[in-house]
Protein backbone atom coordinates (compact mmCIF):
# COMPACT_ATOMS: atom_id res chain seq x y z
CA UNK A 1 0.00 0.00 0.00
CA UNK A 2 1.25 3.47 -0.88
CA UNK A 3 2.62 5.52 2.01
CA UNK A 4 0.34 8.60 2.10
CA UNK A 5 2.72 10.48 4.38
CA UNK A 6 5.56 9.95 1.92
CA UNK A 7 3.39 11.14 -0.96
CA UNK A 8 2.49 14.33 0.92
CA UNK A 9 6.13 15.01 1.73
CA UNK A 10 7.16 14.54 -1.90
CA UNK A 11 4.23 16.67 -3.13
CA UNK A 12 5.30 19.51 -0.82
CA UNK A 13 9.00 19.26 -1.69
CA UNK A 14 9.23 22.82 -3.02
CA UNK A 15 6.59 24.38 -0.75
CA UNK A 16 8.17 26.50 1.97
CA UNK A 17 4.85 26.59 3.84
CA UNK A 18 2.45 23.71 3.20
CA UNK A 19 -0.73 25.71 2.58
CA UNK A 20 -1.90 28.12 -0.14
CA UNK A 21 -1.64 31.35 1.89
CA UNK A 22 0.94 33.68 0.33
CA UNK A 23 4.23 34.57 2.01
CA UNK A 24 3.12 38.20 2.20
CA UNK A 25 -0.14 37.35 3.99
CA UNK A 26 1.66 34.93 6.31
CA UNK A 27 4.15 37.60 7.31
CA UNK A 28 1.35 40.13 7.78
CA UNK A 29 -0.43 37.73 10.14
CA UNK A 30 2.79 37.14 12.08
CA UNK A 31 3.22 40.90 12.43
CA UNK A 32 -0.15 41.20 14.15
CA UNK A 33 0.96 38.98 17.03
CA UNK A 34 1.77 41.05 20.10
CA UNK A 35 4.71 38.95 21.26
CA UNK A 36 7.93 39.86 23.02
CA UNK A 37 11.32 38.25 23.38
CA UNK A 38 10.97 34.96 25.23
CA UNK A 39 7.27 34.55 24.46
CA UNK A 40 6.19 30.89 24.37
CA UNK A 41 4.60 29.76 21.12
CA UNK A 42 3.09 26.38 20.15
CA UNK A 43 2.37 25.08 16.66
CA UNK A 44 0.14 22.00 16.26
CA UNK A 45 0.78 20.17 12.98
CA UNK A 46 3.76 22.41 12.28
CA UNK A 47 4.73 20.82 8.96
CA UNK A 48 8.18 22.02 7.96
CA UNK A 49 8.11 24.59 10.77
CA UNK A 50 8.50 27.64 8.54
CA UNK A 51 5.74 29.77 10.07
CA UNK A 52 6.97 28.99 13.58
CA UNK A 53 10.56 29.77 12.57
CA UNK A 54 9.47 33.16 11.22
CA UNK A 55 7.73 33.90 14.51
CA UNK A 56 10.90 32.96 16.40
CA UNK A 57 12.98 35.20 14.14
CA UNK A 58 10.64 38.19 14.17
CA UNK A 59 9.54 38.18 17.80
CA UNK A 60 12.38 36.39 19.58
CA UNK A 61 9.91 33.75 20.74
CA UNK A 62 10.74 30.34 22.18
CA UNK A 63 8.73 27.82 20.20
CA UNK A 64 7.42 24.25 20.35
CA UNK A 65 6.46 22.40 17.18
CA UNK A 66 4.26 19.31 17.43
CA UNK A 67 4.30 17.26 14.23
CA UNK A 68 3.20 13.66 13.74
CA UNK A 69 4.86 13.00 10.37
CA UNK A 70 8.46 11.81 10.82
CA UNK A 71 9.42 13.34 7.48
CA UNK A 72 7.87 16.73 8.21
CA UNK A 73 9.31 16.67 11.74
CA UNK A 74 12.73 16.03 10.21
CA UNK A 75 12.34 19.04 7.92
CA UNK A 76 11.17 21.08 10.91
CA UNK A 77 14.34 20.13 12.82
CA UNK A 78 16.45 21.22 9.84
CA UNK A 79 14.71 24.61 9.83
CA UNK A 80 15.11 24.88 13.61
CA UNK A 81 18.83 24.16 13.34
CA UNK A 82 19.24 27.29 11.22
CA UNK A 83 17.88 29.36 14.10
CA UNK A 84 20.20 27.82 16.67
CA UNK A 85 19.71 25.82 19.85
CA UNK A 86 16.81 26.63 22.15
CA UNK A 87 14.68 28.53 19.65
CA UNK A 88 12.38 25.79 18.34
CA UNK A 89 11.81 22.45 20.08
CA UNK A 90 10.39 19.80 17.74
CA UNK A 91 8.14 17.14 19.26
CA UNK A 92 7.35 14.21 16.98
CA UNK A 93 4.00 13.05 18.32
CA UNK A 94 0.27 12.75 17.73
CA UNK A 95 -1.20 16.10 18.80
CA UNK A 96 -4.09 14.68 20.81
CA UNK A 97 -1.83 12.25 22.66
CA UNK A 98 0.66 15.04 23.34
CA UNK A 99 -2.06 17.28 24.76
CA UNK A 100 -3.42 14.50 26.97
CA UNK A 101 0.06 13.86 28.38
CA UNK A 102 0.71 17.54 29.04
CA UNK A 103 0.39 18.55 32.67
CA UNK A 104 -2.33 21.08 33.44
CA UNK A 105 0.17 22.73 35.78
CA UNK A 106 2.42 23.69 32.85
CA UNK A 107 2.35 27.41 31.99
CA UNK A 108 0.13 28.70 29.25
CA UNK A 109 1.51 29.69 25.86
CA UNK A 110 1.51 33.28 24.63
CA UNK A 111 0.38 32.08 21.21
CA UNK A 112 -0.80 28.79 19.71
CA UNK A 113 -1.09 27.93 16.01
CA UNK A 114 -2.80 25.27 13.94
CA UNK A 115 -2.72 26.13 10.25
CA UNK A 116 -4.03 23.56 7.79
CA UNK A 117 -3.84 20.81 10.42
CA UNK A 118 -7.10 21.02 12.35
CA UNK A 119 -7.70 17.33 11.54
CA UNK A 120 -4.91 16.63 14.07
CA UNK A 121 -7.32 17.64 16.85
CA UNK A 122 -10.47 16.28 15.23
CA UNK A 123 -12.16 19.33 13.72
CA UNK A 124 -11.99 23.09 13.33
CA UNK A 125 -14.30 23.64 16.31
CA UNK A 126 -12.32 21.24 18.52
CA UNK A 127 -9.09 22.98 17.51
CA UNK A 128 -10.47 26.41 18.41
CA UNK A 129 -11.45 25.15 21.86
CA UNK A 130 -8.14 23.38 22.45
CA UNK A 131 -5.97 26.33 21.43
CA UNK A 132 -8.03 28.82 23.43
CA UNK A 133 -7.38 26.79 26.58
CA UNK A 134 -3.67 26.49 25.80
CA UNK A 135 -3.02 30.24 25.60
CA UNK A 136 -3.04 32.69 28.49
CA UNK A 137 -5.80 35.33 28.74
CA UNK A 138 -4.86 37.98 26.21
CA UNK A 139 -2.80 35.42 24.28
CA UNK A 140 -3.02 34.75 20.56
CA UNK A 141 -4.50 31.94 18.46
CA UNK A 142 -3.67 31.49 14.76
CA UNK A 143 -5.84 29.17 12.69
CA UNK A 144 -5.83 28.11 9.06
CA UNK A 145 -8.82 26.26 7.64
CA UNK A 146 -10.70 25.59 4.43
CA UNK A 147 -14.05 27.23 3.76
CA UNK A 148 -16.77 27.01 1.15
CA UNK A 149 -16.64 29.83 -1.38
CA UNK A 150 -19.94 28.56 -2.76
CA UNK A 151 -22.28 25.69 -2.01
CA UNK A 152 -20.46 22.43 -2.86
CA UNK A 153 -22.11 20.04 -5.27
CA UNK A 154 -22.73 16.37 -4.52
CA UNK A 155 -20.17 15.21 -7.11
CA UNK A 156 -17.45 17.36 -5.60
CA UNK A 157 -18.23 16.23 -2.05
CA UNK A 158 -18.09 12.60 -3.16
CA UNK A 159 -14.79 13.10 -4.99
CA UNK A 160 -13.37 15.02 -2.04
CA UNK A 161 -14.57 12.44 0.46
CA UNK A 162 -16.08 15.27 2.49
CA UNK A 163 -19.42 16.30 3.96
CA UNK A 164 -21.14 19.67 3.59
CA UNK A 165 -20.69 20.31 7.31
CA UNK A 166 -16.93 19.73 7.24
CA UNK A 167 -16.50 23.43 6.42
CA UNK A 168 -18.45 26.62 6.76
CA UNK A 169 -18.01 29.92 4.90
CA UNK A 170 -15.18 32.39 5.49
CA UNK A 171 -17.54 34.55 7.58
CA UNK A 172 -18.83 31.42 9.27
CA UNK A 173 -15.28 30.58 10.38
CA UNK A 174 -14.87 34.08 11.79
CA UNK A 175 -18.19 33.82 13.62
CA UNK A 176 -17.22 30.43 15.06
CA UNK A 177 -13.93 31.82 16.38
CA UNK A 178 -15.57 34.95 17.80
CA UNK A 179 -18.20 32.87 19.55
CA UNK A 180 -15.67 30.75 21.42
CA UNK A 181 -14.02 33.24 23.77
CA UNK A 182 -11.69 34.59 21.10
CA UNK A 183 -11.80 37.79 19.09
CA UNK A 184 -10.55 37.84 15.48
CA UNK A 185 -8.03 40.65 15.04
CA UNK A 186 -6.95 39.86 11.47
CA UNK A 187 -8.02 37.51 8.71
CA UNK A 188 -7.09 36.76 5.13
CA UNK A 189 -7.75 34.19 2.44
CA UNK A 190 -5.77 32.55 -0.34
CA UNK A 191 -6.30 34.23 -3.69
CA UNK A 192 -7.03 32.34 -6.90
CA UNK A 193 -3.38 32.85 -7.88
CA UNK A 194 -2.20 31.51 -4.50
CA UNK A 195 -4.31 28.39 -4.92
CA UNK A 196 -3.15 27.88 -8.50
CA UNK A 197 0.52 28.06 -7.58
CA UNK A 198 0.03 25.72 -4.61
CA UNK A 199 -1.85 23.07 -6.59
CA UNK A 200 0.32 23.14 -9.70
CA UNK A 201 3.48 22.94 -7.57
CA UNK A 202 1.96 19.99 -5.68
CA UNK A 203 1.37 18.07 -8.92
CA UNK A 204 4.69 19.10 -10.46
CA UNK A 205 6.64 17.88 -7.43
CA UNK A 206 5.09 14.43 -7.73
CA UNK A 207 5.55 14.32 -11.50
CA UNK A 208 9.20 15.29 -11.19
CA UNK A 209 9.90 12.72 -8.48
CA UNK A 210 8.25 9.95 -10.47
CA UNK A 211 10.09 10.89 -13.65
CA UNK A 212 13.38 10.87 -11.75
CA UNK A 213 12.57 7.59 -9.99
CA UNK A 214 10.86 5.34 -12.57
CA UNK A 215 11.60 2.16 -10.59
CA UNK A 216 10.03 3.42 -7.36
CA UNK A 217 7.48 0.89 -6.10
CA UNK A 218 4.89 3.63 -5.48
CA UNK A 219 5.44 5.50 -8.74
CA UNK A 220 2.19 4.54 -10.49
CA UNK A 221 0.07 4.92 -7.36
CA UNK A 222 1.53 8.34 -6.58
CA UNK A 223 1.00 9.60 -10.11
CA UNK A 224 -2.59 8.33 -10.17
CA UNK A 225 -3.37 9.95 -6.85
CA UNK A 226 -1.76 13.31 -7.65
CA UNK A 227 -3.28 13.51 -11.11
CA UNK A 228 -6.67 12.44 -9.81
CA UNK A 229 -6.55 15.09 -7.11
CA UNK A 230 -5.58 17.76 -9.64
CA UNK A 231 -8.52 16.80 -11.83
CA UNK A 232 -10.85 17.25 -8.86
CA UNK A 233 -9.32 20.67 -8.16
CA UNK A 234 -9.64 21.79 -11.77
CA UNK A 235 -13.19 20.52 -12.21
CA UNK A 236 -14.74 21.76 -8.96
CA UNK A 237 -12.28 22.87 -6.33
CA UNK A 238 -11.04 26.19 -7.68
CA UNK A 239 -14.45 27.80 -7.54
CA UNK A 240 -15.70 26.00 -4.44
CA UNK A 241 -13.05 25.57 -1.75
CA UNK A 242 -11.18 28.47 -0.16
CA UNK A 243 -8.58 28.64 2.58
CA UNK A 244 -8.59 31.23 5.35
CA UNK A 245 -5.99 32.37 7.87
CA UNK A 246 -7.28 33.85 11.13
CA UNK A 247 -5.47 35.62 13.98
CA UNK A 248 -7.49 35.95 17.16
CA UNK A 249 -6.94 37.01 20.76
CA UNK A 250 -8.23 35.21 23.84
CA UNK A 251 -10.75 37.38 25.65
CA UNK A 252 -12.27 34.76 27.99
N, C-alpha and C positions, 0 to 999 in steps of 0.2 A: 504494500500500500504506500502511496506517495506521502512523503513527510510534508504536511501542510505548513509547518513552521519553517522548514527549509525553503519552500516555495516563496513564502512571504519575505524571507530575508533576501533571497535572490531578487525578487521583484522590486524590493526597495534599495537595491544596491547603490543607486546614484541619488537617492532621496536623502537630503540632509535631515529633514524632519518628515516623519512618515504620516503626513496628512496634507490635504490640499490648501491649507491656509498659507498665504504668501509670507515670505521672510519679512517684508515690511510690516504687515499686519501683526505678525508674531512679535516683532520687536516693539511695536506700538503698545501691544497688550502688556508686555513685560515692563514697559516704562510706566504704566499705570500703577503697578504694585508699589505700595508705600513701605519699602523694606530698607533696613539699615544693615551695616556691616555686622556679621554674626547672626543675622536672622536665620531661623530654621525653616527649611522648605522641603516638602515631600512631593514626589511625583509618582503616582500609581500608573503602571503600564508605561514606563518612561521611554520605551523604544531604544533608540540610539543615544538618548540622553542629551540631545542638542538643546532643547528648550531649557532644561534644567541647567546646563552648562552656561547658557547665556545669562540666566538669572544669577548664577554664581559670579560670573564675570562683571555684570553690570552693577549688582547690589552688594557684592561681597558676602553673599549668603553662604551658609553651610547647608549642604543639601543631601537628601537621601532619595535614591532612585530604587523603586521596587519594580522588577521586571521578571516575568515568568520565563520568557524565551531564553535559553542559554546563548543563542547566537546574538540576539539583541543585547542581552546583558553583557556579552563580551565586547560588542561595539561600544556600549555605554562606558565600560571600564577604560577602553582606549581613549574615548573623549575625555573622561575624568583625569586620565594620566597627563593630558596636556595642561590641565589646570594646576596640577601639583597635589601632593598629599593633603588629605584633610578637607578638601573642598566638596567632593561628591563621593558619598559612600554608596556602593551598588549592592543591593540585596537581590539575589536571584531566588525568587519565591513566588508562590501563588499569593495574590494580593489579599484574598479573604482569609487564608490561613495565617498570613503575616499579621493582619489586623487582629485576629482572634488571639494570637500569641503575645500581642503587645500589651504591656501592663497599663492599666488605667491610671497608674500613678506617674507615668512618664509625662513630661511637659508637653504642652500643646505646641503645634507648629505655628509659625507666623504666616505661612501660606501653604496650600495643598493644591496639587494639580492632578487632573486626569483628562487628557486630551486624546480623543479617538480610542479610548480604552475602557469605556464605561462597562463593557461586557465583563471586565475583570471583577467587577463588584456586583454583577447581576443585571443592572439596568441603569438608565440615566437617573431615575428618581432615587434609587438606592445609593448611587454614587454621590448625588447632592447631599443626602442625609449623612453619609459616612464622612465626607470631607468637611461638612459644617461642624461636626463633632470634633474632628481632628485639629481644627484651628482654634486659636484663642479668640475671645471676643474682640472684634475689631480687625481680626486677621482676614486673609484673602483666600478666595477659592477661584481656581481657573479651570474651566470645563470646555471640552470640545466634543461636539455631538452632531450627528446627522439630523436633518429636518426635511419635512416635505415642502417642496416649493409649490407643488400642486397635488391634487388628489391622485394617489397612485392607482393604476389600473390593476385588475386581477392578474393579467399576464405578467406584469412586471413583478408583482408581489410573489407570484409563484416562482419566477426565475430567480428572484433575489433570495427566496427562502425566508421571507419576512412576513409580518402581519401589519395591518394598517396601524395598530396601536403601538408598534415598536418605536415610532417617532411621532412627534407633533410638528407644528409649524415653527418657524424661527421665533415669532412672537410667543407662541405657546411655550417654547423652551425658556424664554425670558420670564414669562409669568410663573412657570413652575419653580424657577430659581428664586424669584422674588417672594413666592409664597411659602418658602421653607426656612425663613429666618436669615436669609441672605438678601443683599441688595445689589443688583447689577449696576456696576459703575462704567462698564465699557463692553461693547459687543461688536463683532464683525462677522462677515461670512465670506467664504471662498467665492471668487468671481468665476465666470464661465471660463476665462483664460487660465485661472489657477487650476480648476478641475481638469481642463484639457491637458495641461502640462503634466499634472500628476498621473493621469490615467495613461497617457501615451508613454510616459517614462516607465511606468509599471510594466506595460506590455513589452516595450523595447528591451528592458533589462532581462526579461525572461527569454525573449527571442535571441538576444546576444549570447546569453549563457548557453542556451541549447545549441546554437550554431557552433559555439566554441567547444562544446562537450557532446559531440554526437553519440558517444558510447555510454553516456550517463543512463543509468537504469530508469530514471524518472523522466527522461527527456520528453517522451510522447505525452505522458500524463500531464506534465507541467505546461507544455504548449497548448494542449487541449483545454486545460483549465483557464489559462491566461487569455487565450483567444476567445473562449466562450464568455468569460467575464467581460471582455472588451465589447463583444457584440451586445451584451445586455446593456452596458453603459451607453453605447451608441444608439441603440434602438429606443430605450426608455429613460435611462438614468440621467442623462444630461439635463433634461427639462423637468425632472421629477424630484431628484434627491439633491439637497444642499448640505452644506457643512458649516456650522457656526462655532465661533470661539467667544466665550463669555468670561468676563472678569467680574467677580462679585465680592462684597465685603460682608463678613458676619456681623449681624446686628442683634441677634438673639443668642 
